[in-house]
Amino acid sequence: MVVTLLLNLVVLASAVVLSFVWHLPVRAGLLFISVDTFVASVGLIAYLMLLATLAHPAIAVTFALIFNADLFYDAQMWAQSVIRSGNSSPALRLLARLFHYLYLALPMVHAFGKKTENIYSSLRVLHGEWRYPLLSLGYALALAAFCYFLALFALQRKKHI
């Protein structure tokens, strides 16, 4: 996590220096995006630590990239739209419910991505929007603690020899 923090600080410092060099105003959104990215990386590192405990790290990264919460949210929306269009078979309803539970079970990278997407494009932060990185940090720390204890439990149950 220290490396992630240092990389975020380097990117933030580079953006501020380039803003001064090009005579552009330095926006508070740069700091917001840097903090939000660091908080998201804390949760992602914890989740990958858990997956790497359970499987080979290359398989863990591939699994995390392919099977994420957004994939199952989109699949759930697809299943719901097919059900609303008239095809309400029991298998499709079961599939929609399965996608919903998988969406809830997998961790989010950006916990408040929908609420902060305008900040990423405009670099303008309102006073009330500074709470989102703090709330995201709480989510990331809770996720990190959960993944840590689950990884410890998995290591205790695993035969190492």
N, C-alpha and C positions, 0 to 999 in steps of 0.2 A: 504494500500500500504506500510505502514511502516513495518508491519509484514512480507510482502513479501520481502522487502529490507533486513530486519534483517535475515530472513531465507537464502537468497542468500549469505549474508555476512558470515554466519556460515558455509555454504557449501563450499564457496570459501576458508575460513580460514582453514577448515578441510583438503581440498585438498592440500593446500600449506604446511601445517604441515606434512601431510603424505608423500608428495614429499620429504621433508627434512629428515624425519625419514627413508625412504627407499632409500635415496641417489639418487633420481631421479631429473633430471633438472625440474625446475619450468617453465612451458610454459606460454606464453602470452595468449594462447587459453583458459586457465582457467578463466582469467579475462574477456575475450571476451564472453565466454559462460555465465558467471554470469551476465554480463550486458545485453546480449541479452535475457536471461531468465527473468530478471526483467522487461525489456521493454515489452516483450510479456505478462507478467502478468498484467501490467498496462492496456493494451488494453482489456484483457480478463475480468478483474475486472469491467471495465466500461461497457462492453457488458452485463455481468451478472447483473450489477446494473439495466440496462435498462429492461432486461427480468424479473427480480424479481419485478420491478415496475408494469409490465403488468400482471404477473401471479405469482402463488405461487413459492417460491424459489426452491423447489424440482423439480417442473415442468420446471422451467427456466434452471436449471443445466442439466436436462435430455435432454431438447431441444437443448442446446448448445453442448452437447456431441454427440448427434446423428446427428442433422442437422447442419453441419459445411460446410465451403466453399470447403474443400477437397472432401466431399461426392458429392457435385453437380458438381465439376470439373470432377471427375471420371465418373459420370453419363452422363455428356455432351460428354466426350471422347467416352463412350460406344455408345451413340446415333449417334455420328458422324461416328464411325466405321461401324455401321449397315447401315447407309445411304450410305457410300462409297462402301459397299459390294453389293449394288444393291437394297435394300429395301428403296425406297425413297417415302414412303407414306406421305401424308400431316400431319397426326397425329404424325408421328415420327419426322418430321421437326419441328412441333410445340413444341413437347416435348424437342427436342434438344435446341430450342430457350429458352424455359422456364428454363431448367437447366442452361443455360448460364446466364440468368438474375438473377437467384437465387444465382449463384456463384459470380456474381458481387456485389450483394446486401449484402451478409453476410460478416462480417469482417474476416480478416486473423489473425491467432495467431502469426505466424512468417512471417513478410512481405517479407523478403528476404531469405526464407528457402532454396531455390534451390541454391542460391549463397553462402550460408554459411554452407552447409552440410559437405563440406570437412574439415572445421575448427572443427566441432564437432567430427570428427573421428580422425584427425591428431593432433589437438591442436596447429597447426601452423597458425599464422596470418601474412599476408603480410601487408605492410603499407597502401595500397589502400583499404584494406578490413575493416579498422576501421571506415569507413564512414557508413557502413550498420547499426550498432547500433544507430548511430545518426539519420539516415533517418528513421529507425524503431521507434525511439522515437517521431519524428515528426508525423508519422502516428498514433502512439498510443495516442498522445495528441490530435490530431484532432478527432480521434474516441471517445476519452473520452469526449471531449467537445460536440460532436454531440449527444452521448448517454445521457449525462447529461441534455442537453436542451430538448431532446425528452422525457426523463423521467419527467422533470418538466412540460412539456406540458401535458403529460398523467396524472400526478397527479392533475393538475388543472381541467381537464375534468372529472375526476373520482368522483363519489359520495361516500363520506367517511362515511356517516351515513345512 
